[in-house]
Structures are given as structure tokens and as C-alpha cells.
């Protein structure tokens, strides 16, 4: 490899470090849980997407273990060649039933699901209108399609209507509005009732990425559309957060849409099928989640207690009702320093900064979990107050 190329790479890495934007990974030596061991230290984990505490659930582990015995370790194939087992269709059927959709289709991750959705369904005569704060996978998926692209300011319904008008006046055949159900950096919910009403007014489709809602928002945890009592035309989501925390994504929607995706979605056609253990654990997770009103209640009780405690301590929080509760620090160096101090005090969090969030919007994103105890939360609140004083974030 040419030295000049590597020198440019090293220079870029140096700039990232100088700007305080360099991300590091810490090795966890225990199962994902409310408390994990990192570098020989036990810490309270406040930065996992493990909303219902199922990542180390014995029933999921047992289902995964049994599936490896019954169905093997891996499929060594894509779905349409010889990679589809009975378990895959069972999970797809269960997901569709759970989400009140006609069918669903599995992917290796929701990043792949979002990357697969737009290109087979929309052509150059169509348009996609995307929220400005949508997840990177939605943005990338739209780029892969030949549809005309429009963007509206985050949750700005006036701007959304203006973009709908522009797309209609531009002669778009079909229009799809794409939005996160929950904007994961802020913990805010999309205005789905307003989006649905505008979509109906302008004869548009609504696509919702519900990764940070499936399992715990709305009746039976069926997500943000169920939370608001509206219908999305297509849903994407993940098994990698509340539904067990492993991996795997899906698209759920009308039967013709799912049928076409099986024929044309490139991440589906050219990726190995999900391992049987992951699929079986996903089925077991749905069995739990459908009956998990107690876990959902605890999750939101924890979120309310945590939000109140941080507010009382003097931290600047983004408002919201979701278990994602960002602590705003605005400066990447400060976010890194506070995360490091919290780790010393026994709390595991991560600083978020550009390019994950806009410049000047650095934060520590805390996430609640139904398995966290009140003692866990109070210990973590004390650590946040101490770290805030030690790093100058809190002045009192």
C-alpha cells in the first residue's frame, strides 16, 4: 500500500483525536446486563438498548441453545438458495401478527432492512420525503434508490407539507414519507398522527423505522404507530434492541410489498440467512414481550425517576417521554471527560458527538432498562452529580 495513502489516513485520524471525536471501545467480559464487567471493574450499564432487560434472559438463551441442537449453527447460504428453515418463516409470521401486518421479511440487521426497502419499491418517477434526523441507514437506503429525494426539518409538519406539495407538483407517481418512530439521539417521538393525516391528504405512503420502540411503546409494545393509534404502510425494526438484543432486522407490511422485496431486495438476496439460534430466540422474545406489561411499566417508572433525579441535580436534558434520556453537554471534549469520570465512579455511559450528532450538540445518551433497580438508579444519580462537579458540567 502506498505510504502517501497511509499518511493521509493517519492525518485524518490525528484530526479526529485533536477534535475530541475519536471513539474507543471497551471490552465487556460478562453478558450484557444492568451491571457488566469492563476492564476488571463492575459498572452500572446505562448505554445499552436493552430496554426490557432481555439480553441475558434465560428463556432466550435456552431457546437459542436448543435451536443449535435441533437446527444447527448456521445456514451457510442465502434464503432463496437453501437458507430458509421452518424457524425463519415462523418468526416472520409471528412478527407480522404482532405488528398487525400481512407479512414480514427478515434481514441480518435493520441497517440492511432500511438499505433494502426503497430501491425495489420506488423508481425515478417516484419521490421519498425524509425527516432531517432520520437514522443513517434510512438516508443510505434512500440514496441507493433512484427516487427523487426531498427532506423536511425534524418533525416540522409545515415543512413536510411543503415538500409533499413540491413532490406532487413535480409529477411524482408515488410518494413515500420516511421517518424514525423514535429519533434515537434525542429520544423524541415522530408526530405520526400528523404525518399520517398529511400522507392521506396527499396520497402518500408512510414508512416508519421503529427500532427504538418495538417491544415497549404502545399496547403490547407494538411500537409508535400503535402508541398513537395510527397505521404505517411499512415498518422496519430490529431484534437487536428490546427483542433480545442480538441482531437481525425486518420489514413488515402488505403482502405484495413483502413478496417483491423477496424477489428484489439486494441485502436479502445476497446475505446469509440469520442463524437458527437468533431466530429461535427472537420467537421466544416475542412470547415474552406480548405479555410484558409489567416490564413496560417498570421501564417507564425507571425513566421517570431517572429524569427527575438528573433534573434535580441540575443537568440540561432534552424533554421527552421515551426511555432515551440525553444529558446535553454540547462539547465533545466535555462529553468524553464526563463519560471517563463516570466510568471511574462505576457507571458505564458513552459520549455522543459529531458525526453521530450535529456539531455543538455533544451529549451523554442515557438509556433506561426494566431490569435496573431503584438502588442502581440512585447509585448512578449520585455518580452523575459527582462527575458533573468534577468535570465542571455542574457548578453547584
Long-range contacts (C-beta under 8 A, 24 or more apart in sequence): 19-332, 19-354, 20-331, 20-332, 20-333, 20-336, 20-353, 21-332, 21-353, 21-354, 21-355, 26-343, 26-348, 31-55, 31-56, 32-56, 32-245, 33-371, 34-369, 34-371, 34-372, 34-373, 34-376, 35-376, 36-348, 38-343, 38-348, 41-343, 41-346, 42-346, 43-343, 43-346, 43-347, 43-348, 44-346, 44-347, 44-348, 44-372, 44-376, 44-379, 44-380, 44-383, 45-348, 45-369, 46-347, 46-348, 46-349, 46-366, 46-367, 46-368, 46-369, 46-380, 47-348, 47-349, 47-350, 47-365, 47-366, 47-367, 48-245, 48-367, 48-369, 49-212, 49-240, 49-241, 49-242, 49-245, 49-367, 50-241, 50-242, 50-245, 50-369, 50-371, 51-215, 51-216, 51-241, 51-242, 51-299, 51-323, 51-367, 51-368, 51-369, 51-370, 52-215, 52-216, 52-221, 52-242, 52-288, 52-289, 52-292, 52-295, 52-296, 52-299, 52-369, 52-370, 52-371, 53-295, 53-369, 53-370, 53-371, 53-372, 54-242, 54-243, 54-244, 54-245, 54-285, 54-288, 54-289, 55-244, 55-245, 55-246, 57-244, 57-285, 57-288, 59-284, 59-287, 59-288, 60-244, 60-281, 60-284, 60-285, 60-288, 61-281, 62-284, 63-280, 63-281, 63-283, 63-284, 64-277, 64-278, 64-280, 64-281, 65-277, 66-280, 67-276, 67-277, 67-279, 67-280, 67-281, 68-276, 68-277, 70-276, 71-276, 71-280, 72-276, 73-275, 73-276, 73-277, 74-272, 74-275, 74-276, 75-272, 75-273, 75-274, 75-275, 75-276, 76-272, 77-272, 77-273, 78-268, 78-269, 78-270, 78-271, 78-272, 78-273, 79-262, 79-268, 79-269, 79-273, 80-262, 80-269, 83-272, 83-273, 84-273, 85-273, 85-276, 85-279, 87-276, 87-279, 87-280, 87-283, 88-273, 88-274, 88-279, 90-279, 90-283, 91-279, 91-282, 91-283, 91-286, 92-250, 94-283, 94-286, 95-250, 95-252, 95-282, 95-286, 96-252, 98-220, 98-222, 98-286, 98-289, 98-290, 99-214, 99-222, 99-223, 99-235, 99-237, 99-252, 100-222, 100-226, 101-235, 101-252, 101-253, 101-254, 102-253, 102-254, 102-255, 102-258, 103-252, 103-253, 103-254, 103-255, 103-258, 103-259, 104-250, 104-251, 104-252, 104-253, 104-258, 105-250, 105-251, 105-252, 105-258, 105-261, 105-262, 105-265, 105-268, 106-248, 106-249, 106-250, 106-273, 106-274, 106-279, 107-248, 107-249, 107-250, 107-251, 107-265, 107-267, 107-268, 107-271, 108-247, 108-248, 108-249, 108-267, 108-271, 108-272, 108-274, 109-238, 109-240, 109-247, 109-248, 109-249, 110-137, 110-209, 110-211, 110-236, 110-237, 110-238, 110-240, 110-249, 110-250, 111-136, 111-137, 111-140, 111-249, 112-249, 112-267, 112-268, 112-271, 113-137, 113-236, 113-237, 113-238, 113-249, 113-250, 113-251, 113-267, 114-138, 114-140, 114-141, 114-209, 114-236, 114-249, 115-140, 115-141, 115-144, 115-266, 115-267, 116-141, 116-251, 116-261, 116-265, 116-266, 116-267, 116-268, 117-141, 117-207, 117-234, 117-236, 117-251, 117-261, 117-265, 118-142, 118-144, 118-145, 118-147, 118-176, 118-178, 119-144, 119-145, 119-146, 119-264, 119-265, 119-266, 120-260, 120-261, 120-263, 120-264, 120-265, 121-145, 121-176, 121-257, 121-260, 121-261, 122-146, 122-147, 122-174, 122-176, 123-147, 123-173, 124-148, 125-171, 125-172, 125-173, 125-174, 126-172, 126-173, 126-174, 126-175, 126-176, 127-167, 127-170, 127-172, 127-174, 127-175, 127-176, 128-175, 128-176, 128-177, 128-178, 129-160, 129-163, 129-164, 129-167, 129-175, 129-176, 129-177, 129-178, 129-204, 130-177, 130-178, 130-179, 131-155, 131-178, 131-179, 131-180, 131-183, 131-190, 133-180, 133-183, 133-185, 133-186, 134-178, 134-179, 134-180, 134-209, 135-180, 135-184, 135-209, 135-211, 137-209, 138-178, 138-180, 138-209, 142-178, 147-176, 148-172, 154-183, 155-188, 155-190, 155-191, 157-191, 157-194, 157-195, 157-198, 160-195, 160-198, 161-198, 161-202, 164-198, 164-201, 164-202, 164-204, 165-202, 167-202, 168-202, 174-204, 174-205, 175-202, 175-203, 175-204, 175-205, 176-204, 176-205, 176-206, 176-207, 176-233, 177-204, 177-205, 177-206, 177-207, 178-207, 178-209, 179-206, 179-207, 179-208, 179-209, 180-208, 180-209, 180-211, 180-212, 181-208, 181-209, 181-210, 181-211, 181-212, 181-213, 181-217, 181-223, 181-224, 181-225, 182-210, 182-211, 182-212, 182-213, 182-217, 182-224, 182-322, 182-324, 184-211, 184-212, 184-324, 185-326, 185-352, 185-356, 185-357, 185-363, 185-365, 186-318, 186-320, 186-324, 186-326, 187-318, 187-320, 187-322, 187-323, 187-324, 187-325, 187-326, 187-365, 188-318, 188-320, 188-322, 189-224, 189-227, 189-228, 189-320, 189-321, 189-322, 190-224, 192-224, 192-225, 192-228, 192-230, 192-232, 193-228, 193-229, 193-230, 196-230, 196-231, 196-232, 205-233, 205-234, 206-232, 206-233, 206-234, 207-232, 207-233, 207-234, 207-235, 207-236, 208-232, 208-234, 208-235, 208-236, 209-235, 209-236, 209-237, 210-235, 210-236, 210-237, 211-236, 211-237, 211-238, 211-240, 211-241, 212-241, 212-322, 212-324, 214-238, 214-241, 214-242, 214-243, 215-241, 215-242, 215-243, 215-285, 215-289, 215-292, 216-242, 216-289, 216-292, 216-295, 216-296, 216-299, 216-323, 216-370, 217-322, 220-289, 220-290, 221-289, 221-290, 221-292, 221-296, 239-278, 239-281, 239-282, 239-285, 242-289, 243-282, 243-285, 243-286, 243-289, 244-281, 244-282, 244-284, 244-285, 246-278, 246-281, 246-282, 247-274, 247-278, 248-274, 248-278, 248-279, 248-282, 295-370, 296-370, 298-370, 299-323, 299-368, 299-369, 299-370, 302-368, 302-369, 302-370, 302-372, 302-377, 303-368, 305-374, 305-377, 306-366, 306-368, 306-377, 306-380, 306-381, 309-377, 309-378, 309-381, 310-366, 310-381, 310-384, 313-381, 313-384, 313-385, 313-388, 313-394, 314-388, 314-394, 314-396, 315-384, 315-388, 315-393, 315-394, 323-367, 323-368, 323-369, 324-365, 324-366, 324-367, 325-365, 325-366, 325-367, 325-368, 326-352, 326-363, 326-364, 326-365, 326-366, 327-363, 327-364, 327-365, 327-366, 327-384, 328-361, 328-363, 329-362, 329-363, 329-364, 329-393, 330-360, 330-361, 330-362, 330-363, 331-360, 331-362, 332-362, 334-362, 334-391, 334-392, 334-393, 335-362, 335-363, 335-364, 337-391, 338-364, 338-387, 338-388, 338-391, 338-393, 339-364, 341-386, 341-387, 341-390, 341-391, 342-383, 342-384, 342-387, 345-383, 345-386, 345-387, 346-379, 346-383, 347-379, 347-380, 347-383, 347-384, 347-387
